[in-house]
Amino acid sequence: MSRLDTASLLSPSPPPIKPRRRGRLLPSILAVLAAAVSLFLLAVLRSPPTPSRNLGSLFLSLGSNNTAAFHLRALTLHPHVAGTKANSLTAAYVLHAFSSLSIPAHITPYSVLLSYPVHRSLSLSAGPGRAAKPFSLTQDTYPNDPYAVAAAEVTPTFFAYSASGSVSAEAVYANYGREEDFAHLASRGVDVAGKVALARYGRIHCEDIVHNARAAGAAAALVYPDPLEYGGPAGEGTFPNSRWLPPSGVQVGSLFRGVGDPTTPMWASSEGCERVSVEDAMATDDMPGIPALPVSARDAAEIQRVLGGAEAPAGWQGRDGSPVYRLGPGPAVLNLTYQGNDTMATIENVFAVIQGAEEPDRYVILGNHRDAWTFGAADPNSGTAAMIELAQRFSMLQKQGWRPRRTIIFCSWDAEEYGLTGSTEWVEENREMLSSRAVAYLNIDVSVAGPVLLPSATPQLDELLLETIKLVQDPDNSSQTVYDSWVKSNASPRIQRLGNGGSDYAAFVQHVGIPSTNLIFGEGPGYPVYHSLYDDFVWVEKFADPGFRRHVAAASIWGIMALRLADEEIIPFDYMSYTTELEAYTKVVEKETEGTAVSCSPLYNSIRALKKAAAKVNSERKDIQRELSSKQLSKDSMRIRALNDRLMQAERAFTNREGIFKQAWYKHLIYGPSEQNDWDTASYPGIADAIATARRSNTSASWKLVQHEVHRVARAVAKASAVLSGSLT
C-alpha cells in the first residue's frame, strides 16, 4: 500500500490545523510544548542509542520518566471536556508532539451530539411544607491547591445526556441501583414510582443505575460515591493527604448506554451523512429519559439523615461512622432541577503514522483517548503521556535506521467519555479497511492509577502479553519483572477479557473483531478520585506514580507488543488459549442449562475443530520459522502472507452481522457487554441473555431460543476454525 493509501484511510484530506485561542490557556500550553520538544532534542543528542544492540533491549533502555511526567503536567494544566476550546488545544498539543518527533500526524474531525449543563439545582426538606436547604453542588479545592484557579474552568458537575426537567418528590434509597436492588425495594413494599432514587456507585455505572431507576418508575435519580468504596478506612483522611476522595468529591459521567454519536446509530458521523434529529436521538431507550445528577458523599449523607422508613439491610449500609441508611420513602423531599444543552459539537481525533516497509497495508494500531471530565491526570492523560513517551522512543529507533515491517498507527481519541465517540466514529467510517488490514489494536486508557498491572486481551494475544511482561522491569522493584509482581499480587493471576464497553477497544473488538489488548497499572477495578475534580497532576504524582516509573513500564509493555506485532515475519498470535477459554465457558452453559433440553454438543464439536486448526497453524509457524532460519524461505514469501491473513481474520469470524440480540451494534458472539452492566464482560453474551430470559419466563419457546443462541456461537467458532485452517469445505 502506498503512503497515499494509508493517508486516505486516516483522513480523505488531512485539514490544516488552526488551534483555537482561549486567553491565557494557549500561551501556557504552547510554552510547555516548546520546552518538551527542547528536552526531547537534548535527550537525543546527549545519549544516542547504539544500533548494534537488540531492538527490544534498546527500546526498553530508552524509557524516560521525565518525559512522561513533563507531558502529563502539560496536558493537565486545564480541564478539557470534549467539544471545548480547551480540548481542541490538547489535540493541537498531541499533534505537535508527534510532528516534533518527525512522525507524520494529522487531525480528523467529526460533528457529533454532545451534552453540557446549563442549570442545576438541588434542595432538601424534611417533609412537605418544611423549609428546603439548597445544596451547592460544588467540589471544594484543597489547601495550597496549585490548580485552584483552573478549577473555576471545570464544567459544573452533571451527567451528560440527562433529561431536562424539574422534580419535587420523596427520596428512596436504592443501594447500588442494580435490578436486584430495586426488586428488593419492591419486595419490602417500598414504592419507587414518582420518587427520587438515591443510589451509590460501586457495582455498576451511572448509565445503568439511572436506566434501572427509570425502569422502576423513579421520576429522577441521584448517584453518589459512598465513602465505603471511595473514602478509605475511617480516620485515614482524604486527598491531598491520602489517595481517597474528599467528602465533596463528585463522580461525573455519561448516561448514554449506546456507543458513538447518538445521531448516527450504526453508521459513521461523516460530513454530509444521514442523521436522526437531536430530539429523536434523545428519545431512544439508550438515553436516561429522566433528570439525574451526580452528588457528593457529603450531600448524600445529609439526605440519609433525613430519610425515614425501614432500616436498610446490612449489605446496603455505609462504612463505620456513617449514618444508618434507611430505605424511605420520605419524609425527605428532594427538589431537583436540571437543564441541559444537547448540541452538535466538533471533536478531533489525532493520528500519527509510522509507515511500514514491507507490509504497509497491515496496521498495528495503538490508541488512547485524550478528553477528560476535569483535569484527567489519571483518566486518560496518564495514557496520553505514556503514548507520547513511547512515540519518542520509536522516533529514536527511526534515527538509527529502524523501520517497522508493518505500519504503526497512533490514535488520540476524542469524546471517549461521552460514549466511546471518537473511536467508534472512526472505526465505523473505516470498517471495511480495518477488517481486511488491521493486525491488532492495543489500547491504554488510564495507564497508571496504582501499583499492580491489570491486563486484558483477546485470548490469542495472551502468550505475547505474558512474554512481554517477563521482559519489562517492575517499576517498583528492580530485582523482578512486571510478570513476577503480577503473579505475586494475585492469588490466581488472570488476563481479563474485552467484552465490555469500558474503553476505546470496544469498536475494534465488538464491532469488527480485531484482536486487542488493554493495559493499566491500578489497584482494583477503579480509583477513588475517578471522574472528579481531584484527578489532577498532584494526585498522580503523590499516589498513583511517584517517580513516574509506572508510566514508563506501561509504555514499555505497550511498545514491545507493538514492535513484535509490527516486525515479526509471522504475527505472534496463538489461538490455543482461545480453545481453553471456550471449553470453560461451555461448561458453565452446560451447568446453567442442566435439566433442560438444551444441548451443548454443537459447541463442543466446534471447539474441537478450533483446537485442531490452532494446532495446525502452530505447526505451520514452526515449519516456516525453521525454513526462514535456514534461508530456505524468503521473508516476503506468499506463504507467510497467507498464514498471517488467516491469523488476522480468524478473530473476525467470531462476529455475526446481526449482532447480539437487542444489542445489534455489538457483533462479537464470544465476548460482549452484560445486559445489566455494559462495563462488565459477558462470555457468550447472547447465550447468557437468553438463559436469563428463559429463567424468568420458563417457557418451551424461551429455552428453544437458548438452543438457537448455542447454535449461533457454535457456527461462529466453526467459521473461525475454517479461517484458521485455511481450507474450504
TIFIKOL-906311 format. One line per 10 residues: their letters; for each residue x, y, z of C-alpha. Coordinates in nm, 3 decimals. Layout:
a	X Y Z | ...
//
This chain:
msrldtasll	0.000 0.000 0.000 | 0.139 0.342 -0.088 | 0.184 0.627 0.158 | -0.111 0.798 -0.009 | -0.329 0.494 0.057 | -0.253 0.500 0.430 | -0.335 0.868 0.446 | -0.665 0.808 0.270 | -0.764 0.558 0.539 | -0.694 0.803 0.816
spspppikpr	-0.837 1.117 0.653 | -0.954 1.177 0.297 | -0.783 1.518 0.306 | -0.596 1.597 0.628 | -0.703 1.952 0.718 | -0.457 2.222 0.823 | -0.456 2.264 1.199 | -0.555 2.605 1.332 | -0.553 2.596 1.714 | -0.833 2.796 1.867
rrgrllpsil	-0.737 3.075 2.103 | -0.851 3.092 2.461 | -0.692 3.372 2.659 | -0.403 3.259 2.876 | -0.459 2.890 2.805 | -0.292 2.883 2.463 | 0.036 3.054 2.562 | 0.078 2.828 2.866 | 0.032 2.508 2.669 | 0.249 2.620 2.378
avlaaavslf	0.524 2.726 2.619 | 0.522 2.384 2.781 | 0.523 2.219 2.439 | 0.828 2.417 2.331 | 1.007 2.311 2.648 | 0.909 1.947 2.595 | 1.044 1.950 2.240 | 1.369 2.104 2.364 | 1.401 1.830 2.627 | 1.346 1.567 2.362
llavlrsppt	1.614 1.707 2.130 | 1.856 1.738 2.422 | 1.795 1.375 2.522 | 1.855 1.251 2.167 | 2.179 1.447 2.131 | 2.308 1.361 2.477 | 2.281 0.981 2.461 | 2.249 0.844 2.107 | 2.136 0.480 2.107 | 2.375 0.208 1.994
psrnlgslfl	2.237 0.046 1.677 | 2.413 -0.285 1.734 | 2.206 -0.373 2.040 | 1.896 -0.591 2.025 | 1.600 -0.377 1.917 | 1.378 -0.476 2.210 | 1.651 -0.418 2.466 | 1.738 -0.090 2.303 | 1.376 0.020 2.312 | 1.349 -0.066 2.682
slgsnntaaf	1.668 0.126 2.761 | 1.528 0.448 2.613 | 1.242 0.494 2.861 | 1.219 0.839 3.019 | 1.011 0.905 3.329 | 1.092 1.276 3.299 | 0.937 1.286 2.953 | 0.620 1.113 3.075 | 0.590 1.349 3.373 | 0.650 1.655 3.159
hlraltlhph	0.381 1.569 2.905 | 0.132 1.477 3.176 | 0.182 1.809 3.351 | 0.139 1.997 3.022 | -0.177 1.811 2.922 | -0.347 1.861 3.259 | -0.293 2.231 3.326 | -0.660 2.292 3.249 | -0.980 2.084 3.241 | -1.061 1.971 2.885
vagtkanslt	-1.405 1.830 2.819 | -1.476 1.706 2.465 | -1.605 1.968 2.225 | -1.448 2.263 2.412 | -1.170 2.500 2.308 | -0.953 2.361 2.586 | -0.975 2.010 2.445 | -0.905 2.138 2.094 | -0.580 2.276 2.235 | -0.486 1.934 2.373
aayvlhafss	-0.540 1.797 2.021 | -0.302 2.062 1.889 | -0.054 1.971 2.163 | -0.057 1.600 2.076 | -0.036 1.676 1.704 | 0.268 1.900 1.762 | 0.430 1.640 1.988 | 0.411 1.372 1.716 | 0.520 1.612 1.441 | 0.818 1.724 1.650
lsipahitpy	0.929 1.360 1.656 | 0.920 1.353 1.274 | 0.618 1.121 1.279 | 0.362 1.244 1.020 | 0.044 1.342 1.204 | -0.294 1.496 1.130 | -0.639 1.555 1.279 | -0.968 1.403 1.163 | -1.273 1.593 1.297 | -1.630 1.471 1.343
svllsypvhr	-1.950 1.655 1.422 | -2.134 1.468 1.698 | -2.405 1.517 1.960 | -2.256 1.615 2.295 | -2.421 1.738 2.614 | -2.344 2.017 2.863 | -2.518 2.158 3.172 | -2.700 2.491 3.160 | -2.862 2.497 3.505 | -2.870 2.261 3.804
slslsagpgr	-3.023 2.289 4.147 | -3.097 2.053 4.432 | -3.255 2.118 4.771 | -3.370 1.901 5.061 | -3.654 1.942 5.306 | -3.752 1.722 5.599 | -4.104 1.684 5.463 | -4.382 1.855 5.270 | -4.417 2.219 5.369 | -4.085 2.224 5.555
aakpfsltqd	-3.809 2.471 5.466 | -3.576 2.345 5.196 | -3.196 2.356 5.226 | -3.014 2.407 4.895 | -2.701 2.210 4.806 | -2.410 2.396 4.646 | -2.329 2.108 4.405 | -1.964 2.213 4.405 | -1.638 2.032 4.469 | -1.406 2.210 4.713
typndpyava	-1.050 2.292 4.621 | -0.792 2.179 4.877 | -0.537 2.381 5.077 | -0.248 2.503 4.859 | -0.417 2.354 4.552 | -0.196 2.456 4.257 | -0.497 2.414 4.028 | -0.742 2.623 4.234 | -0.762 2.895 3.970 | -0.801 2.649 3.683
aaevtptffa	-1.069 2.465 3.885 | -1.303 2.754 3.806 | -1.293 2.634 3.443 | -1.425 2.287 3.533 | -1.767 2.211 3.387 | -2.026 2.207 3.671 | -2.099 1.857 3.796 | -2.355 1.688 3.571 | -2.449 1.373 3.384 | -2.417 1.401 3.008
ysasgsvsae	-2.744 1.343 2.820 | -2.955 1.366 3.137 | -3.314 1.458 3.059 | -3.403 1.817 3.142 | -3.680 1.880 3.393 | -3.784 1.959 3.749 | -3.894 1.704 4.009 | -4.011 1.752 4.366 | -4.062 1.416 4.535 | -3.977 1.195 4.830
avyanygree	-3.640 1.020 4.829 | -3.587 0.643 4.820 | -3.251 0.475 4.887 | -3.168 0.212 4.621 | -2.824 0.085 4.730 | -2.613 0.024 4.413 | -2.901 0.083 4.175 | -2.898 -0.269 4.033 | -3.209 -0.452 3.914 | -3.193 -0.672 4.223
dfahlasrgv	-3.177 -0.365 4.448 | -3.497 -0.224 4.302 | -3.652 -0.571 4.324 | -3.564 -0.580 4.694 | -3.733 -0.245 4.748 | -4.046 -0.378 4.579 | -4.038 -0.688 4.798 | -4.024 -0.464 5.106 | -4.323 -0.263 4.986 | -4.116 0.047 4.911
dvagkvalar	-4.277 0.222 4.617 | -4.022 0.386 4.386 | -4.277 0.522 4.138 | -4.263 0.900 4.114 | -3.981 0.923 4.371 | -3.619 1.040 4.352 | -3.393 0.736 4.369 | -3.069 0.783 4.565 | -2.807 0.523 4.466 | -2.435 0.481 4.513
ygrihcediv	-2.154 0.385 4.280 | -1.964 0.064 4.342 | -2.115 -0.219 4.138 | -2.249 -0.075 3.812 | -2.200 0.256 3.634 | -2.418 0.564 3.632 | -2.589 0.498 3.298 | -2.715 0.160 3.416 | -2.812 0.293 3.761 | -3.030 0.566 3.608
hnaraagaaa	-3.172 0.325 3.349 | -3.277 0.087 3.627 | -3.424 0.374 3.829 | -3.637 0.480 3.535 | -3.747 0.119 3.475 | -3.858 0.102 3.840 | -4.071 0.414 3.791 | -3.848 0.677 3.953 | -3.905 1.036 3.843 | -3.539 1.133 3.892
alvypdpley	-3.213 0.991 4.026 | -2.909 1.096 4.228 | -2.584 0.896 4.227 | -2.300 0.941 4.476 | -1.961 0.786 4.564 | -2.006 0.623 4.904 | -1.711 0.651 5.148 | -1.734 0.273 5.188 | -1.576 0.236 4.844 | -1.425 0.579 4.780
ggpagegtfp	-1.344 0.731 5.120 | -1.100 0.475 5.257 | -1.083 0.349 5.616 | -1.237 0.589 5.868 | -0.970 0.821 6.007 | -0.723 0.773 5.721 | -0.800 1.110 5.567 | -0.861 1.210 5.208 | -0.678 1.380 4.923 | -0.440 1.566 4.934
nsrwlppsgv	-0.328 1.379 5.249 | -0.418 1.035 5.113 | -0.540 0.883 4.787 | -0.906 0.882 4.894 | -1.186 1.102 4.757 | -1.270 1.411 4.967 | -1.628 1.437 5.102 | -1.720 1.699 4.841 | -1.593 1.483 4.553 | -1.839 1.406 4.275
qvgslfrgvg	-1.804 1.139 4.008 | -1.949 1.271 3.682 | -2.015 1.068 3.368 | -2.236 0.996 3.071 | -2.583 0.839 3.087 | -2.580 0.729 2.721 | -2.597 0.348 2.709 | -2.505 0.331 2.341 | -2.176 0.395 2.163 | -2.065 0.666 1.924
dpttpmwass	-2.262 0.966 1.802 | -2.628 0.930 1.905 | -2.741 1.098 1.579 | -2.569 0.834 1.362 | -2.656 0.496 1.514 | -2.481 0.209 1.331 | -2.310 0.436 1.079 | -2.030 0.694 1.080 | -2.079 1.062 1.151 | -1.916 1.166 0.823
egcervsved	-1.956 1.505 0.660 | -2.295 1.531 0.489 | -2.416 1.199 0.633 | -2.769 1.097 0.724 | -2.864 1.186 1.082 | -3.156 1.135 1.312 | -3.276 1.453 1.477 | -3.143 1.553 1.817 | -3.497 1.513 1.954 | -3.524 1.159 1.819
amatddmpgi	-3.175 1.069 1.939 | -3.259 1.187 2.291 | -3.585 0.987 2.289 | -3.428 0.642 2.240 | -3.409 0.382 2.515 | -3.032 0.428 2.525 | -3.093 0.769 2.684 | -3.186 0.806 3.053 | -3.527 0.966 2.998 | -3.536 1.121 3.349
palpvsarda	-3.343 1.404 3.516 | -3.040 1.285 3.710 | -2.749 1.442 3.895 | -2.424 1.316 4.046 | -2.380 1.432 4.406 | -2.109 1.409 4.670 | -2.095 1.173 4.966 | -2.132 1.478 5.191 | -2.464 1.572 5.027 | -2.584 1.212 5.022
aeiqrvlgga	-2.517 1.180 5.395 | -2.741 1.480 5.460 | -3.019 1.316 5.262 | -2.970 0.989 5.451 | -3.001 1.167 5.786 | -3.349 1.290 5.693 | -3.460 0.969 5.523 | -3.707 0.753 5.714 | -3.867 0.418 5.657 | -3.723 0.078 5.737
eapagwqgrd	-3.355 0.033 5.812 | -3.166 -0.085 5.505 | -3.010 -0.434 5.509 | -2.656 -0.475 5.639 | -2.515 -0.504 5.285 | -2.671 -0.167 5.200 | -2.504 0.023 5.486 | -2.200 0.252 5.473 | -1.867 0.233 5.648 | -1.819 0.278 6.021
gspvyrlgpg	-1.924 0.624 6.131 | -2.180 0.673 5.855 | -2.544 0.747 5.945 | -2.776 0.448 5.949 | -2.906 0.410 5.595 | -3.285 0.381 5.562 | -3.495 0.290 5.263 | -3.757 0.566 5.268 | -3.970 0.680 5.102 | -3.950 1.020 5.266
pavlnltyqg	-4.002 1.209 5.476 | -3.704 1.364 5.295 | -3.827 1.558 4.993 | -3.585 1.646 4.716 | -3.635 1.931 4.474 | -3.422 1.865 4.167 | -3.391 2.074 3.852 | -3.165 2.006 3.557 | -3.149 2.195 3.229 | -2.904 2.062 2.971
ndtmatienv	-2.782 2.167 2.630 | -2.768 1.870 2.395 | -2.590 2.013 2.093 | -2.382 1.921 1.790 | -2.013 1.986 1.850 | -1.682 1.918 1.676 | -1.445 1.655 1.815 | -1.092 1.589 1.692 | -0.911 1.257 1.664 | -0.533 1.288 1.622
faviqgaeep	-0.339 1.028 1.419 | 0.033 0.971 1.367 | 0.166 0.710 1.125 | 0.496 0.523 1.100 | 0.479 0.369 0.754 | 0.564 0.000 0.726 | 0.849 -0.104 0.496 | 0.743 -0.450 0.371 | 0.371 -0.462 0.456 | 0.248 -0.102 0.472
dryvilgnhr	-0.111 -0.224 0.422 | -0.110 -0.407 0.755 | -0.181 -0.191 1.061 | -0.075 -0.225 1.422 | -0.289 0.037 1.598 | -0.220 0.197 1.937 | -0.489 0.412 2.097 | -0.565 0.630 2.397 | -0.836 0.889 2.447 | -0.749 1.247 2.531
dawtfgaadp	-1.070 1.417 2.654 | -1.144 1.433 3.027 | -1.432 1.536 3.251 | -1.195 1.753 3.457 | -0.812 1.765 3.458 | -0.786 1.400 3.356 | -0.444 1.326 3.503 | -0.504 0.954 3.553 | -0.805 0.919 3.322 | -0.697 0.947 3.046
nsgtaamiel	-0.383 1.158 3.020 | -0.157 0.920 3.208 | -0.215 0.710 2.897 | -0.159 1.006 2.664 | 0.172 1.086 2.834 | 0.279 0.721 2.806 | 0.188 0.720 2.435 | 0.398 1.028 2.361 | 0.687 0.885 2.563 | 0.656 0.561 2.362
aqrfsmlqkq	0.646 0.757 2.034 | 0.966 0.936 2.138 | 1.141 0.600 2.175 | 1.017 0.487 1.833 | 1.145 0.814 1.686 | 1.487 0.747 1.836 | 1.487 0.399 1.684 | 1.398 0.550 1.346 | 1.704 0.778 1.371 | 1.910 0.460 1.393
gwrprrtiif	1.759 0.323 1.073 | 1.473 0.113 1.211 | 1.154 0.095 1.012 | 0.873 -0.147 1.103 | 0.773 -0.425 0.868 | 0.407 -0.323 0.913 | 0.253 0.021 0.958 | 0.212 0.153 1.315 | -0.073 0.398 1.376 | -0.102 0.610 1.692
cswdaeeygl	-0.456 0.728 1.772 | -0.553 1.001 2.020 | -0.930 0.967 2.050 | -1.173 1.241 2.141 | -1.508 1.225 2.328 | -1.449 0.880 2.475 | -1.614 0.992 2.796 | -1.944 1.061 2.623 | -1.977 0.714 2.473 | -1.652 0.600 2.306
tgstewveen	-1.748 0.852 2.040 | -1.426 0.940 1.858 | -1.300 0.584 1.820 | -1.644 0.449 1.728 | -1.699 0.701 1.450 | -1.355 0.634 1.301 | -1.395 0.257 1.315 | -1.743 0.279 1.161 | -1.610 0.504 0.884 | -1.316 0.271 0.810
remlssrava	-1.474 -0.063 0.898 | -1.406 -0.243 0.570 | -1.044 -0.127 0.551 | -0.981 -0.221 0.912 | -1.148 -0.557 0.870 | -0.907 -0.651 0.593 | -0.591 -0.477 0.715 | -0.580 -0.433 1.095 | -0.347 -0.676 1.272 | -0.426 -0.571 1.629
ylnidvsvag	-0.542 -0.280 1.843 | -0.351 -0.202 2.164 | -0.541 0.029 2.399 | -0.440 0.219 2.708 | -0.699 0.441 2.873 | -0.568 0.506 3.224 | -0.206 0.391 3.213 | -0.143 0.441 3.585 | -0.370 0.466 3.888 | -0.186 0.227 4.119
pvllpsatpq	0.092 -0.034 4.150 | -0.048 -0.355 4.001 | -0.070 -0.449 3.632 | -0.430 -0.525 3.532 | -0.410 -0.668 3.177 | -0.696 -0.752 2.942 | -0.680 -0.912 2.597 | -0.849 -1.127 2.341 | -0.706 -1.477 2.406 | -0.478 -1.517 2.102
ldellletik	-0.267 -1.232 2.247 | -0.224 -1.396 2.589 | 0.112 -1.554 2.517 | 0.255 -1.237 2.362 | 0.139 -1.035 2.663 | 0.291 -1.278 2.912 | 0.621 -1.295 2.723 | 0.632 -0.915 2.716 | 0.575 -0.854 3.086 | 0.853 -1.105 3.159
lvqdpdnssq	1.090 -0.865 2.979 | 0.985 -0.540 3.150 | 1.133 -0.447 3.487 | 0.891 -0.398 3.776 | 0.879 -0.019 3.821 | 0.866 -0.057 4.199 | 1.121 -0.337 4.245 | 1.418 -0.356 4.008 | 1.502 -0.709 4.124 | 1.197 -0.855 3.949
tvydswvksn	0.987 -0.821 3.636 | 0.633 -0.696 3.594 | 0.534 -1.061 3.547 | 0.682 -1.152 3.886 | 0.495 -0.875 4.068 | 0.173 -0.954 3.879 | 0.186 -1.318 3.989 | 0.273 -1.229 4.350 | -0.006 -0.972 4.380 | -0.280 -1.207 4.259
aspriqrlgn	-0.386 -1.531 4.423 | -0.486 -1.651 4.077 | -0.341 -1.412 3.817 | -0.573 -1.383 3.521 | -0.585 -1.188 3.199 | -0.929 -1.028 3.176 | -1.136 -1.023 2.858 | -1.261 -0.734 2.647 | -1.634 -0.786 2.612 | -1.736 -0.469 2.792
ggsdyaafvq	-1.785 -0.115 2.669 | -1.538 0.038 2.912 | -1.295 0.197 2.667 | -1.198 0.250 2.303 | -1.118 -0.115 2.231 | -1.494 -0.177 2.210 | -1.536 -0.075 1.845 | -1.232 -0.278 1.741 | -1.325 -0.598 1.926 | -1.702 -0.578 1.943
hvgipstnli	-1.787 -0.423 1.609 | -1.516 -0.553 1.375 | -1.344 -0.843 1.553 | -0.986 -0.715 1.576 | -0.753 -0.880 1.830 | -0.699 -0.627 2.109 | -0.545 -0.556 2.447 | -0.600 -0.305 2.727 | -0.341 -0.228 2.996 | -0.348 -0.037 3.322
fgegpgypvy	-0.139 -0.022 3.636 | -0.405 0.013 3.902 | -0.543 -0.115 4.229 | -0.878 -0.287 4.191 | -1.147 -0.203 3.937 | -1.123 0.176 3.978 | -0.953 0.451 4.176 | -1.102 0.690 4.434 | -1.080 1.024 4.250 | -1.212 0.886 3.920
hslyddfvwv	-1.403 1.146 3.712 | -1.376 1.406 3.990 | -1.209 1.744 4.032 | -0.925 1.573 4.219 | -0.796 1.366 3.926 | -0.509 1.611 3.882 | -0.132 1.600 3.842 | -0.077 1.623 4.218 | -0.283 1.308 4.283 | -0.092 1.111 4.019
ekfadpgfrr	0.247 1.239 4.134 | 0.179 1.168 4.504 | -0.026 0.849 4.495 | -0.053 0.686 4.153 | 0.306 0.701 4.036 | 0.570 0.881 4.244 | 0.875 0.899 4.017 | 0.671 0.816 3.704 | 0.837 0.476 3.665 | 0.499 0.304 3.618
hvaaasiwgi	0.425 0.531 3.322 | 0.748 0.413 3.163 | 0.669 0.048 3.240 | 0.324 0.083 3.080 | 0.480 0.240 2.770 | 0.742 -0.036 2.763 | 0.482 -0.313 2.763 | 0.278 -0.126 2.503 | 0.581 -0.069 2.283 | 0.733 -0.418 2.299
malrladeei	0.400 -0.571 2.200 | 0.369 -0.321 1.913 | 0.725 -0.392 1.797 | 0.668 -0.766 1.784 | 0.332 -0.734 1.610 | 0.477 -0.490 1.358 | 0.817 -0.655 1.296 | 0.793 -1.032 1.326 | 0.752 -1.218 0.998 | 0.473 -1.430 1.144
ipfdymsytt	0.218 -1.245 1.358 | 0.259 -1.373 1.717 | -0.095 -1.499 1.776 | -0.172 -1.830 1.948 | -0.533 -1.950 1.929 | -0.483 -2.245 2.166 | -0.564 -2.005 2.454 | -0.899 -1.941 2.289 | -0.993 -2.309 2.289 | -0.920 -2.341 2.661
eleaytkvve	-1.139 -2.039 2.735 | -1.424 -2.160 2.514 | -1.426 -2.501 2.680 | -1.452 -2.336 3.023 | -1.737 -2.109 2.911 | -1.924 -2.402 2.759 | -1.905 -2.597 3.086 | -2.070 -2.300 3.257 | -2.350 -2.300 2.997 | -2.393 -2.675 3.044
ketegtavsc	-2.432 -2.629 3.419 | -2.672 -2.334 3.377 | -2.897 -2.535 3.144 | -2.888 -2.861 3.340 | -3.230 -3.024 3.347 | -3.344 -2.858 3.024 | -3.349 -2.979 2.665 | -3.056 -2.751 2.573 | -2.757 -2.938 2.429 | -2.404 -2.800 2.420
splynsiral	-2.281 -3.067 2.179 | -2.267 -2.824 1.884 | -2.034 -2.601 2.084 | -1.805 -2.881 2.196 | -1.780 -3.010 1.839 | -1.684 -2.669 1.701 | -1.429 -2.612 1.980 | -1.262 -2.943 1.897 | -1.233 -2.827 1.536 | -1.084 -2.495 1.650
kkaaakvnse	-0.829 -2.674 1.866 | -0.725 -2.887 1.567 | -0.695 -2.576 1.347 | -0.491 -2.391 1.613 | -0.252 -2.686 1.641 | -0.216 -2.694 1.262 | -0.132 -2.323 1.249 | 0.124 -2.355 1.528 | 0.288 -2.642 1.340 | 0.295 -2.437 1.020
rkdiqrelss	0.453 -2.149 1.210 | 0.737 -2.371 1.333 | 0.798 -2.509 0.983 | 0.815 -2.161 0.830 | 1.039 -2.029 1.109 | 1.274 -2.325 1.051 | 1.287 -2.251 0.679 | 1.347 -1.882 0.745 | 1.635 -1.963 0.980 | 1.797 -2.187 0.720
kqlskdsmri	1.742 -1.929 0.442 | 1.520 -2.176 0.253 | 1.235 -1.925 0.253 | 1.227 -1.555 0.173 | 1.081 -1.313 0.430 | 0.841 -1.183 0.167 | 0.711 -1.528 0.075 | 0.337 -1.552 -0.001 | 0.324 -1.849 0.239 | 0.400 -1.609 0.525
ralndrlmqa	0.145 -1.358 0.399 | -0.123 -1.628 0.365 | -0.059 -1.762 0.715 | -0.073 -1.411 0.863 | -0.401 -1.342 0.686 | -0.553 -1.649 0.848 | -0.424 -1.545 1.191 | -0.569 -1.196 1.144 | -0.905 -1.299 1.005 | -0.990 -1.578 1.249
eraftnregi	-1.099 -1.326 1.513 | -1.336 -1.164 1.261 | -1.516 -1.496 1.228 | -1.635 -1.473 1.588 | -1.855 -1.179 1.485 | -2.203 -1.202 1.339 | -2.360 -0.939 1.114 | -2.691 -0.943 1.309 | -2.507 -0.885 1.636 | -2.616 -0.974 1.987
fkqawykhli	-2.991 -0.992 2.046 | -3.125 -0.640 2.127 | -2.767 -0.503 2.103 | -2.708 -0.517 1.727 | -2.402 -0.290 1.723 | -2.213 -0.549 1.929 | -2.120 -0.820 1.677 | -1.888 -1.044 1.878 | -2.058 -1.365 1.992 | -1.785 -1.478 2.235
ygpseqndwd	-1.736 -1.160 2.436 | -1.989 -0.881 2.483 | -2.129 -0.642 2.742 | -2.355 -0.772 3.014 | -2.720 -0.683 2.959 | -2.734 -0.528 3.306 | -2.391 -0.363 3.314 | -2.222 -0.260 2.991 | -1.893 -0.213 3.181 | -1.888 -0.582 3.264
tasypgiada	-1.780 -0.858 3.027 | -2.018 -1.144 2.950 | -1.888 -1.465 2.795 | -2.125 -1.590 2.527 | -2.341 -1.278 2.582 | -2.622 -1.395 2.354 | -2.647 -1.727 2.534 | -2.625 -1.558 2.875 | -2.908 -1.316 2.794 | -3.122 -1.596 2.651
iatarrsnts	-3.073 -1.806 2.966 | -3.170 -1.510 3.186 | -3.487 -1.460 2.980 | -3.570 -1.831 2.986 | -3.536 -1.846 3.363 | -3.781 -1.559 3.402 | -4.046 -1.700 3.168 | -3.955 -2.073 3.179 | -4.142 -2.148 2.856 | -4.056 -2.402 2.589
aswklvqhev	-4.007 -2.121 2.337 | -3.763 -1.937 2.563 | -3.544 -2.246 2.607 | -3.553 -2.306 2.232 | -3.410 -1.955 2.196 | -3.124 -2.061 2.425 | -3.056 -2.356 2.196 | -3.064 -2.122 1.896 | -2.802 -1.898 2.060 | -2.585 -2.205 2.130
hrvaravaka	-2.600 -2.292 1.760 | -2.515 -1.932 1.662 | -2.200 -1.937 1.872 | -2.110 -2.287 1.751 | -2.136 -2.166 1.390 | -1.909 -1.870 1.467 | -1.646 -2.095 1.627 | -1.668 -2.333 1.330 | -1.612 -2.042 1.092 | -1.309 -1.931 1.292
savlsgslt	-1.174 -2.285 1.264 | -1.221 -2.282 0.887 | -1.046 -1.946 0.853 | -0.758 -2.057 1.073 | -0.710 -2.386 0.888 | -0.731 -2.208 0.553 | -0.942 -2.474 0.385 | -1.278 -2.470 0.209 | -1.545 -2.729 0.282
//
